[in-house]
């Protein structure tokens, strides 16, 4: 069964059957204002923060058939009452003649036909704006004149998303709605929690006269709420109740009498849902966007933004699925993860303290630095603001309050209260930023450190370079019995929570990679004393690692405080872990013969046709000495599941080994575009990466979950563009270092870099996997494989011949 198809020329995926295995979503706007829209028109919208300033109530856990957040009803008269249906399929579930949900870049357009009525609804948030726009066009295709009414509906939540669900006394007493009558039958419904009446007012309005409205859910559904969303009883009456809610479950429902539509005739209207300090403050914008021309302009601007965004890197390889991902869907997902971190999706509920993750944000940034350098820099700065004076970092922060959170550590008071890897990610993210932009001044910017207890001392600050050095110092001084970095509460793998004193090879590798980055950076800056110091530390770490952590066929992953390894053939469960192999190469710490063996073992013991498992065999039973990993059954998530975030690291490791076949195989086997044919098994959106797929240790092998917000996006993008195609920035230019399948004749890449356009053509006449033997820059042959920095605003042609 298929539910849709890719339409690359319009940069869309088009869903043609609304009964997808789970809701498939798309994002509109940004964290400043926006959220997601599902393919049946439901939406979750917030402003600034989904936890503390949420606007729309959307309950992911309810069945797909339920009303979720927003919808549109249409109705026409029948002999006894009205025929009522939703052109979005949900919540009325009528039989459709046509259903298309166009998942576009920053917009969703639903086109449907029911009972001879065609509806086209485009949903988006204008750039840098504070409103969700729904432009609705309704066409009468029945062949007869027909009178049609349209009712747009939103259900509000209390701004504090958790309170909405854990308090049914205070919350409903505070929720209020008012109607502001304007000229010519226009009106705006405003809604707020009483304490925010003067500061945060939600508005819902249309550019079409509204004959009546409702703001109380109970009255809208009717019969003391024994009326349902699939058949709201108030919609059987000519007009709604015009009731301004003084409490209770607030909604906004706007009744548009569109009047009589002749055969073939189309009528349109535009609704806006937003939030401002007051209606008066919102009025100007409301009036502006009542004009279809303004909406069109905003829509074109949105398209223009994406055009420019995607133009930063465009590829032409022999693989259409890879092209589709690298040119459209993968960079879009990178933008979304950079915006929303792990905060708000169909699976991440965005409530409570989670916020923007330190390690997650650092990795997400790495996927978009070339596209949006300024925004990337802002996020890097914000993250450094939650780095502690000792160099370690808070696990996450709330973007509105900048309050840091310690993550899950509170549940385990006897374990370390920090994560061993968080702070280390910032070093890699900053050096990636520097290589891409050349903005070395950034290193001098002064950023305050985070203080958990705010009362006392003065705030301490340091330059960006200081923040990086402190991150490394923290780990340098935080080692265990083998001289390897401590695990802390957890490393990248959140769920392995060993007893205090445990050591982590992942932290060792990330630290090693950071040290390499710092050696390169300090070399570039000419700071040889630091080069020497970091080099000595790196050499010692590498020696310690190889002395202690080789298990015979692969590298181990952790040491318990008593020195017992985990990720060793000696273990019954968790004999081998993926990251211990891939990162031993990424960090440059694996000895050559071991590197090859480690990757072969990984291939033999962890690879499946649907992706590589994070570890094997899974734990089968809850065990507090191992921690969260044992809360999952074997084959799920971090307990031996296919945790996709780790897969691109193996792709990168294989390219380091020069193994283009395997790198490409690993890349392709998890390409979601290739899942379109087996989507009933996989279930998630085929146009984005999911976080995890159940592995062959689980009865539902192949089932994907937690799509969109995953580090897989950033790393697959980096692996695809920077390591398979091998085009990656360095301090002195653009490195051209492909590692491709031998059968490829070559490929092309257009990449913008430091204010110039690089038109790169790679030729592979001898059918090699790796190695550039000739590089021509604007027809002149140069030594090496680095295209220089031009910075001249011009287009340059680069020809690389492999061999
Ligand atoms: C989730 C977390 C991420 C973590 C990963 C593995 O994706 O957001 O921070 O690294 O799980 O545990």
Boltz pocket constraint, residues with backbone or C-beta under 6 A from the ligand:
constraints:
  - pocket:
      binder: B
      contacts: [[A, 342], [A, 357], [A, 359], [A, 360], [A, 491], [A, 492], [A, 493], [A, 494], [A, 495], [A, 638], [A, 691], [A, 709], [A, 710], [A, 711]]
      max_distance: 6.0
